């Protein structure tokens, strides 16, 4: 746990300092724009499908429209982690390489930007699917917070650790290493879930630092 907390502290410093600040700004702007565009599209094209009526039917439809508006806001919140994973997939290796150099870790294998985008899709797709399936639970107070952060914390921890680890080992070795530190990996992922628009950059830094503390390389 000590290695994880130090990795988290170092990563927060990286994300909000000059080391990763430029990448953070790019990730935030792009992710917010994509999330806002998705929410706008829902308002523009889905809500108008609700017809105008009078009487009690009109009351029900008006209520449905209000709930629809709330649903769009909820949808935007649900989309945020997946959008950030997709956007940040292309930046993950760049961020990890900068952190490796800063902390004296051995350089990992770099992947191309197209490969990074594909990796982002691979990470974002299951996150989006699971978050959409969990939407009914997001209407339940307290439980919604537990499910949202717990689910995304698990997904982010699992994937960001794997992405950082395969820069210096095989996928099989990365999975084995992840199983040896499940609590630490989840803790880092949980913190990342509270930073949705810069989560990939935070994950790249924290997991690179954590791996350095575990392997010494």
N, C-alpha and C positions, 0 to 999 in steps of 0.2 A: 504493500500500500504506500509506503514511503516513496518508492521510486515513481509511482503513479502520480502522487500529489506534487512531487517536484517537476515531473514532466508537464503537468497541467499548468503550474505556475510559469514555467519557462515558455510554454506555448502561448499563454495569454500575453506575455511580454512580447513575443515574436509578432503575433497578429496585430497588435496595436502599436508596434514600433516601426522604425524605418525598414527593418529587415523584410517584413511582409506587408507593409502598409499599402503599397501600390497595388499588390495583388488583392488585398482585402477590399480596397475601394472598387476595383473592377468586379470582383465577385458580388459585392453588395449591390452595386448599381444594376448589374445584369440580372441578378436574381430577383430583386424588387420589381424591376421592369417586367420580367416574365410573369411573376406572380400577379402583378396588377393587371397585366393584359389578359390573363386567364379569368380573373374576377370580373373585369369589364365585359368580356365576351359573354359571361354567364348572365350579367345584368342586361346586356343588350339583346341577347338572342333567346334566353330561356324565360325570363320573367314576363316578357310581352306575350308569351303563349297562354298565360292565364287570362281567360275572357272576362269582360265586364258583365255583371249581373246585378239585379236589384233584389231586395228582400233578404230572407235568411240565406239564400244561395249566394247572394252578393257578399253577405257578411263572411260566409265561409271562404269564399274566394279571396276576399281582402285579407283574411287571416292567413290564407295560404301564401299570399303575396308577401306578407310580412315575414312569415317563416321562410319563404324562399330567399328573401333578402338576407336574413340571418344565416341561412344555409350557404349562401355565396361567400359571406365573410368567413364562415367556418371552412369552406372549401379552400379559400385563399390561405388560411392558417395551415390546413392539412397539406396543401401543395408546397408550402415554403421549404420544408426539409428536402423533399424530392428535387425541387428546382435547384436548390443550392448544391445538392450532390451531383446533379447533372452538369451544372456550370463549373463547379469546382473540380470535377474529374480531370479536366484538361489542365488544371493548374496544380494538381496535387504533387506531381513529380518535381515541378519547378520549385515549389515551396520546400519540399523535402530535401532537395539538393542544396538549397541555401542554408537550411538548418544544419545539415550534415557538415557543411564547411564551417559553420560558425561554432559548432560544438566539438569539432575534431573527429567526427565519425568517418569511417571509410566511405568513399563515394559509392552510391548504389547504381544499379542499372537504370538508365533513363529510357522512357518510352516516348513515342512520337505523340504529337497533339491529336491526330486522328485516333490513335490507340487510347489516349486519355479520354477522349469524348466517348468512345465505345465503352470504356471502363465506367465512366459516369453513368451511362445508360444502364449498364449491368447493375450498378448500385442503386440507381434511382427507381428502376422499374419495380422491384419487390417492395421497396419502401412505399411507393405510391399505392401499389395494390393493397398492401396491408393496412395503410392509413385509410384508404377508401372503405375497406371492409369494416374498419373500426369506427366509422362515422357515427353509427347509432349509439355507441358508448360515449362519444364526445358530448352528448346532450345530458349526460348524468353528472351532476356536480361532484367534484373531488375525484371520482373515478376517471373522469375525462383527463385530468392532469396526470394521474398515475399511469394510465394507458398510453397517453401521447408521449410523455417523456421516457417512460419505461421501454416502450416499443422502439422509438427512434434512437434511444440510447443504446439499446442492444444492437440494432442494425448498424448504426454508425461505428460503434466500437469494433464490431466484428469485421466490417469491411475496411475501415481505415487501418486497423492493425494489419490485415492481410495485404493491403496495398503497400504499406511501408515495409512489411517483412519481405515481400517477394522482390524488392529491390536488391536484396542481398542473400536470398535463399530460395529454394524451390517452394511450390505451392504446398506440397506435402509437409515440408519442414515448417512452413508458416502456420498451417493448421495445427500441427503438434505444439508449436510454441504458444499459440493462442489458447489452447486447452490447458496449458500449464499456468496461466495467469488470468482466469476468467473474470475474477472480481476487478482486477486492475483495468483490464480491457473494457469492461462494462462501465466502470467509473469514468474513464476518459471519454467514452462514447456518450455517457449521460451529460457530462459538462458540454460536449459538442452539441447536444440536442437543445441546449439553452442558447446557443449561438447560431441559429439556423442559417443566416446569410453568409457566415464565414466559417461554417463547420468544417468544410474540407481542408481549409488552410490550417485551422486549429488542429484538426486530426492529423494532418501531415507532420506538423511540428511536434505535437505531443507524442505520437506513436514513434517517431524517429528518435526522440529523446528517451522514451521508455525502452525501446529496443537497444539503444546504446548502453543504458544502465544494466540491461539483462545480459547482453552478449559481450559488451566491452569493445565491439567493433564499430 
